[in-house]
Amino acid sequence: MAAVVYKAEPTASRFHRSNAVVRVLRGPIGTGKSVTCCMEMIRRGREQEPWEGVRRTRWAAIRNTYPELTSTTIKTWEDWAPGAVTVFSSPISSIFSRDLPDGTRMEIEVLFLSLDRPADVKKLKSLDLTGIWLNEGSELPKAALDMSTGRISRFPSKAHGGSTWSGVILDTNSPDDDHYLYALEMNPPQGWEFFAQPGALIKMPDGTYGPNPQAENVQNHTLGYDYWLRQVPGKDEQWIKVFILGQYGSVHDGKPVYNEWNSTLHVKEIYPIQGVKLKIGIDFGLTPSAILTQNDARGRLLVLDEICGEDMGFRQFLEDALIPYLMTNYPAHWAKKDDMIELVGDPAGEQRAQSDEKSCFQEARAKGLKIRAAKSNAWLPRRGAVAWFLSKLTGGQPMFLLDPSCKTLVKGFNGGYKYRRIQVTGEERYTEEPSKNKYSHPHDALQYVAMESGGIQAIASANRPTAPRVAPHRSSVPGMGMLG
């Protein structure tokens, strides 16, 4: 019986080293995600403490349909567990056993279940398992994941030594940004870890696609990069984004404003830098928005928080939303607001309101806040300022980082902030400027502050000292539509 040779790719290596109770491995098609999960099951089987000379573990492998379970999931398992004895009963079961060099014997039992068979779903509710593998997790309902965490750590029994390790592993392509896995990755529950593989290809400046030097599992394809390059023709951008680039997709109709955006690269938990000025982009109107940012020592644009108001004037937004939030979450900055806080707003905010002849700029200054007009409110410079940061790297790291708490901005980047499709026959056409919606207001505010922070003609502050970071106390103001 020929032995299999497995060499873990970088992301798979990190996946294997983790002991998190729930681990999610996400990436493009053809990058070895299912193989990684099979090898993880075998690795954990070898590491189980023996009882009377045998290392016993029991797994459930779950797929959304029975045909996919039998044609794909089971086949992958048998390819990487040669000699496994599979019995097609209800449920399908497989036993993989090996004598180990230390004189013990490894015995892994795998129960294969599909969610389109009611008997299998019912069976899952009563199983005692070491671990669960959710194969192609984006196609499974959240109920399957929720139930899984209650069935692990139950085999072997305590009387037989208990499980040395137990947990849930899940592999998936990137789903849409309204999928539960996206929400979980943006705010991981305690004890969960998410691992994102690099895209197989990258989008070139001319709109074509080329090999990504960071791609994984290339050497295991006979065609190499051509395995993915051949799949590009005839596909729309969202399909390519999800299955080839390994990025979260979007269910929004229209054309996203920023094709430079990469949620895997640009979304990261970040904290304010003490001693560095807060620059706050402001968009006015009856849906005012504030985007709180800083520039770090490398000139990167750090987007820390968003505050979004609904059905309120700018004075109320200042009094009930922005100022209380700054006082609560940025007290050190607020105490020195003359030097440490600066607002940058739409130049139109200098126009006086007909009601009391006060402009939005005057309202801010009346509250003791420094504010200046953005360099321009023309569309192309505003978009270009953000795109400049999105498309640049410094020291191999992105020049733009967005905290996942900024949910409206994230969903806007993922397609909510879009050019509207023009209803004409023939070739697809879109409006020259984005649609006005709930995503456009915070994105307008971001554009104003991006211009002020050096977008397009950025000058990195290489010699600025780095201050210690402290986490903000994030909170929301009831009724203000805040997503901070």
N, C-alpha and C positions, 0 to 999 in steps of 0.2 A: 504494500500500500504506500503510494508516494506521499511524502510529507509536503504540506503547503508551506510556502515561503511568504511571510507577511512583513512588510516594512512600513511602519506608520509614517504618514506624512506629518508635517509640523502641527497642523491643527488637530489631527487625530492623536498625536503624542500628548498634547495638552489635555485632550478629552480623556485619554486613558489614565493620566496622572491624577485626575480629579476624583475626589471621594464624595462629591455632592450627591445628595439624595435623588435629585432630578437633574439630568443633564440633557441638553438639546444641542444636536449637531445639525447646522444649517449650511446649505451651499448649493452650487449648481448641479445639474445632472452629470452623471458620469465621473464624480469625484471620489467615489469609494465610501460613501456614507454608510450604506448597508453592510459592507464588508467590515468596516470599523466596528459596528455594533455586534456583528457575529464574533469578531475576535475579542471584543470586550467581555462577552458572555463566557468564552473559553478561558480568558485570562482570570476572570473572577472565580471560575470553577477550579482552576489550579491553585488559587490562593486560599480557598475555603479550608478551614481547619478540619483535619480528618476526624472521623468518629469510627473507631474500630478499624482503622486502616483505609477508610473510604472517604473521599471528599465529595459529598453530595450537594448539588444545587438543583433548583427547579425554577424554570423560567416560563413565562407566557410571551409569545410573539404574536402581536396583533396587527391586522391589516384591515382596511375598510371593506373589501369584498372578497368573497371566496375564490373567484378566478385569479385575482391578483395574488392572493395568499399562496395558492398552489403553483402558479406559473413563475412567480418572482421571489417571494420571501423564502419559501421552503427550498427552492432551487439554490439560492444564494447560501443558505445555511449548509446544505449538503455539499456544495462546492468547497466550503472552507472548514467543514467538519467531516472530512472523508471517513467513510466507514460508519457514519451515524445510521442507526436502524430506525427508519420512519414507518409508522403504522397509520394507515389512513382510516382511522375510526372516528368517533365523535367525542371529544375533539381529536384532531390529528395530533399524534405525539411522536417524538423522536428521542432516542437515547444515544448519547455520544460518550463513550468511555475509553480511557487510556490508562495504561500502567505508567507511573511516573518514576523518574530516576531515584527518588528517595524511598521507594518501596511501597508507597501508597498508590491508591487507584482513584482517578478522577471519574466521576459519573455525573453527567449533565443531562437533565430531563427538560425537554422543551415542548410545551403545549402550544399548538398553532390555532389561533382563533380568528374568525372574521366577524365583523360587526353586522353583516347582512344575514347572519344565521342566528335567529333568536335563541336557539339552544346554546350556542357558544357564548352569547352575551350573558345568559342566565348562569352558565357555568363559571364565568369570570368572577361573579359575585361571591362565590363560595370557595375559590381556590386559595390554597396556602402556598405562597411563592417566595423565592429568594429575590427575584427581580422580574421586571417586565420590559420588553422591547416594543415600543410603538413605532412601527415601520411606516414611513411616509406620513408623519404625524399631521401635516397640514390637511390631510383628507379625512382625519378622524374628528369626531365631535369632542368638545371639551369634557363632556361627561366621561369619556373613556380615560382621559388623563386624570380627572378628579378621582375616579374609582380606583385607578391603578395604585395610587399612593397608599390606599388602605389595605392592599392585598400582599404587600411585600413584607420582608422581615418575619415571615411566618414559617419558613422552611430553611434548614432543618429545625425541628422543634427544639425548645429549650432543653428537653430531656436528652436530646442527641447533640448537644453542644451549641445549638443556635447558629444563626448565620454570621459568618465573619464580616461580610459586607452585604448590604441590600440596597436596592434603589430602582429607579426608572430611567431608562435611556430612550431617547427619541431622535430619529433622523427625519429630515424634511427638506424639501425645496423651500424657497422663500415664498410665503403666501402673500395675499393682499394686505395692505396696512390696516384693514378693519378686522383682521383675523385675531382670534384670542392669543395666538402665539406672539404676534407683534406686540400686543399690549403687555404680555408677560415679559418679553425681552426688554422692553423699554423701562419696566419697573420690576426687576426680578424678585420673586418671593425669597424669603430667607431659606438658605440651603439649596437654592437652584443655581445652576451655571449654564450659560449659553456660549456656544462656540460657533463662530462664523468662518467658513472657508473663503479664501479669496476667489474672485471671479475667474472663470476660465479664460475669458477674453477681456479686453478693454476697448472702450470706444475711443477712436482716434479723432483728432481735431477736425478732419474732413468728413466725419460722420460714418466712416467705415469702422470695421472691427479688426483687431489684431491680437496676437498672443499676449497673454499676461505673464510676465516673467515669474510672478508669485503663484501661478496656478498650481494646483495639486493633482496628483494621479495621472499626469500627462504621459509618463513613461509606460503606464500599463495599457495604453491604447495603441493599437497597431498603427493607427493614422496620426498619432500624436495630436497636435493642436487642430489638425484637419477634422478630427472627430467633432469639434464644436464649430469650426468655421463653416463646415458643410451644412450645418443646421440653421445658419443665419438667413440665407436667402428665402424670401417668401414669408418671413415671420414679422409680426408687428413689434414695435419697440418694447411694449410691456412684456411680451413673451420672452424676448431676448434678455430684458432686464432681470426677470425672475429666474429663468432656467439656464442662462448662459453667464450672465454677470453676477448671479447670486444675490441680487438685491431685492428688497421688498417691493412688491408691485403696488398698483393703485387701481381702485375701482372707479375713479372719477372719469367722466366723459370730458374730452378736451385734451389740450396739449400742455403738459407741465411747463412752467416758466423756466425752471433751472435744470437743464440736462447735465450740468456739472455736479449735481447733488448725488451723494452716495450715503444712504442712512447708516450703513455699516461703518463707514469711515468717519463720518462727521458727527454722529450722535455719541456723546460720552458724558458721564457724570463729571461735573466740574464744580469747583468751589471758588468763592470770591477771594481775591488776593488783597490782604490788608495793606493799606498804604498806597494803593493804586486807585486812581480816579474812576468813578462810575460814569460812563457815558450812556445816556438814556435816549433812545430814539422815540419820538412822539409823533403819533398821527392823530389829528383832531376830528371834528365832526361829532355826530351823536353816537358813534361807536369808537370812542377814543381807545388808543392802545399805547402801551409803553413797553419797550424792549430794553432790558438792563444788560449792559455789556462792559467788558474791560479789555484792554490790550495788555498782554503779558510781555515779558522781557524779550521774547522772540518776535514781537509784533503780531502775534496771532490774535484774531478776534474771538473772544470768549463770550458766548451768549448765555447769560446766567439765568434770567427769569423773563417771563412775559406776564403782563397784566392787561387783560382785555375787558373793556367796559361795554355795556349795552344800554341803549336808550337813556343816555345821560349827557349833559353838557360837560364841557371841559372843567369848569369850576367844581362841579360835583365829583368828577373823576379824581381831581387833585385831592379834595377834602376827604372823600370816602374810600378811595382805593390806593392811589399812588403814595401819598404822604404817609398814611398809616402803615403801609407795607414797608416803606423805607425805614421808618422809625423802629419798627419791630424787628426786621430782618437784617438791616444794615445800620445798627445804632452808631458804630464808630464813624461811618461815613456821614451819617446825618448830623452828628455832633460837629463836624467840620464841613458842612455842606457847601460853604462858599468856595472851598478849595477842592473838595472831594466828590462833588456831584455836579454834573452839567447836562442839561437837556438840549437835544438837537431836534428841531421840529420842522414840519412842512412850512416853507416860506409863506404859504397862504395864511398861516396862523397869525400873521402880523396885521391882517385886516380886522377892523373893528366890527363887533356884532351890532346889529341894528337896535337890540334891546337896551343895552346900557353903554354902548360905545366903547366897551373894553375889548381889546383883542385877547386871543389866547395867550400870547406872549406876556401881555400885561397881567393877566390872571396868574401866571406862573411866578412872575417877579413879585407880585403882591404877597405871595406865600413864601418869599425868601429864596426862591430857586433861580439859579442862573440858567438862562436859555438863549440859544442863538438859532438863527435860521440855517437850515441845511444849505449846502452849496448850490443845489439845484433841485427842482421838482420835475425836471424833464425825465421821461421814462427811460431812455437808453442809458444815461449816466447812472441812474438809480439801480437798474438791473446790473449794469456792468460792475458797480462797486461790490455787490454781493458775489457776483460770479467770479470776480478777481480773487477773493479770499477762498471760495470753494475750489478753485482750480489750482491753487498753489500749495506747495509743500515746503516745510522748513525743517531741516535735520531729519528728513524722512517722515515727518508728521504733518498732518493737515494744518493749514493756516486758519481754518474755521472749525470751531468746536461748539456744539449746541447741546445744552443740558436736556435730558429726556423729559424733564418736568415741563418744558415748553411745548406742550402737546399741540397747540394750534399751529405754531410754526412748523413743527414736524409734519403734521398732516398736510399743511400747505405745500411744503417742499415735495411731499410724496404725490402731489397731483391736485390737491384742493385749490391751490393757487395756480391758475391755468389760463391759457388763451382759449377763448370760446370758439368752437367749431362753427364756421359759416355754412349755412344750409344751401349749398350749391351742388350742381351735378359735376361729375368729372373728378379731377384731382382734389384731395382734401385741402381745405383752406381754413385759416384761423384769423381771428382778430389781431390787430397789431399791438394791442395792449391787453393786460389781463382783465378778466371779469371782476367786477366789484362784488365781493361776498365776505363772509366772516373771516376768511383767510387773508384777504387782501389788506386789511387794515394793519394787523401786526406786521405783515411783510413790508408794507410801505414804511412803517416805523423803523424796521430793520435796515432798510435801504438808506434812510437818512443818516443813521448812525454809522453805517458802513462807509459812506462817503466821508464822514468826519474822521473816521478811524484810519483812513489812508487807502481805501479801496481804489483800485486802478493805478494810482500813483503812490502806493504804500511805502513808507519809510520805517523799517523795523527798528524798534528801540533796543538795540543790542546791548547797551550798557545800563539799562534800567535795572536796579537791584530787585531781586525776587523776594517778596515778603512771605511770611508763613501763611498757609492757607487755613481757613476755618470754615466749617460747614454752616450755611445759613439755616435758620429755623423757618422752613417754608410753611406758609399758611395761606389761607384764602379769605377773602372778605365776602361774607354771605350776601348774595344778591347782586354782586358786582360782575358776575361772569368771569371771575378770575381763574386763570389756569397757571398758577405759579408754583 
